[in-house]
Amino acid sequence: MIIKEDVLQFKIVDIGDQTWSAENITIPLDGAVCYENNYENCELFGPLYSHSQAMVAAQKFPGWRLPTKTDVDILIAFLGGKNLAGKELKVGGSSGFNALFAGYRDALSGRFYRIHQQTGFWTSTTMGKEKAWKFYLTIEQDILNFYPVSKNYGDSVRLVKIK
């Protein structure tokens, strides 16, 4: 895969016919948080956004958008299915996506979990009023997990280029 610099100053990568941000989006928004409220974690991983914040963050980048469930399904298929895709999206994987384990913020308690062990990324696809699809990786497995979860979780944002 070829990693290039976009005019918006974030790295991008072509994976199959799609172009993705190759690093987490970092844009300050009211309510977005750094893991354990530590600014150094935002410098390393970017903020953790709720689903509504992720939608707003994506709108700040013309020509880009939050991926849909279909975009992620295409990504998974290109990378060999969900049992292999997680490995290819991690740092050092063949895709160049270079997912960092930013952890997440729990939807109910607001507590932070699994920094350096898990990372999740929002999609724009919702499931009713309360849930949206996210895909996530864990350090323990090479599987790409892909489920609808509460929109109140705090997760990272990657963008896909609008074609």
N, C-alpha and C positions, 0 to 999 in steps of 0.2 A: 504494500500500500504506500501511497505517496502522501506525506504530511506537508502541508503548505501553510503559509501565514495568510490569513484573510485581512482585508483592509480594516476590519473591526478589531484587529489586534488579538484575536484568539486563533489558536492552531486549528486547522481543519484536516480531515482525512476523507478520501474517497474509499468507500466500502461497497463493492459491486457498483450499482448504478446510483447510489446515494452518496451525498456529501454530508458529513457529520462534523460537529464541533469535536475536536480531539482533546478538549479540556473542559472542566466544569465552568459554567457561566458564572461570572462574578459581577453582579450589579447590585448596588445598595437599594434596598426597598424597605419601606416601613414594615416591621414585623418579621422580616427575614432574620435568621439568627446564625451566629457562629456556633459550632459544636462547643457545648459547655460554656457558651457566652465568652469564649476566648478568641480574641481577634486573630491571634496567630493561626488558629485553625481555619479561619476564613482565608487567610493568605495562602495556606497550603491547599485547601479543598474547595474554597468558595462557600457561600452561605447555604444554609438549609432553608428551603422554601416550602410553604404549604402549596397545595395545588393552585389556588387562586393567585398566589404570588408568582408561581412558576408561569402561569398564563400571562401575567403582566410583564414579567421579565422577558419573556420571548418576544413580546411586541416591541421591545426596545431595540431590536436588531432587524432592520428592514431586509427582506429577502430570505429571512430565516423564520422558523416556527418550531414550536414544541412538536415532537413527533406524535403521530397518531398510533393507535394500536396496529394498524396495517403497516405503517413504516417499520415498526419493531418486528412484526411477523416476517417482513421481507428481509430485514437484517438477520434474524435468526435462521431463516432458510438459507441465505447466502453463506452463513458461517457454519453450516452443517447440522443444524437442528439445535434444540435447546440443551441437549446433553453435551454439546461441544462449544456452543457459542460463548458461554461464560468464560471459558479459558481464553478464547481468542479476543475477548473484550478487555481482559485484565492487562495491566502493565506488562509488557514483554510478549503479549499475544500477537498473532500475525496480522490482526486488523488495523493496528495503529490507533485504536480508540483510547487505549491507556486509562482505563477506569481506575481511579484511586479510591481506597476504602475510607470514605468520608464519614461513615456512620449515619445515623438517622435520629430524628426526634420523634418520640412516641406521640401518637394522636391524642390519647386520653390523659396521660400523666404529664406530658410536656418534658419528660426526662430524656436524656440523651443515651444512646446505646451503640456499641460495636464499632467505635472508631478503629481504624486499621484492620477491621474484620469483615465489614459489610458496606455496601453502597447501593443506593437506589436512585432511579431517574424517572421523573414524571413523564407521562404522555398527556396529550390533550383529550383523549377519549375517556368519557365519563360513563358511569354505570349508575343511573339514577341521580338523585340529588346529593347523596352522601359519599359516593365512591368514585375513584378514577383509577385507571390502569397505570401501574408502574412496573418497571423491570428492575431487578436487582441481582447482585452478585454477592457471594460470600467467599471468604478466603479458603474455607474448608472444602468447597465443591467447585467443579468446573461447569455446573449446570447454570443456565440463565433462568432465573425465576421470573414469572410474569403473571401478575394477579391484580384484580381490582382491590384497592384498599381505601381507607378513610382519607378524604381530601385534606384532613387536618395533620397528617404526618408531615414531618420536615424532611425533605429529600433534595438531592442535587438536580441540576438541570443541564441537559445536553440538547443541542438544537440540530435540526436537519434543514438543509438548504431547500428552499422552494424552487421547484423546477418549472 
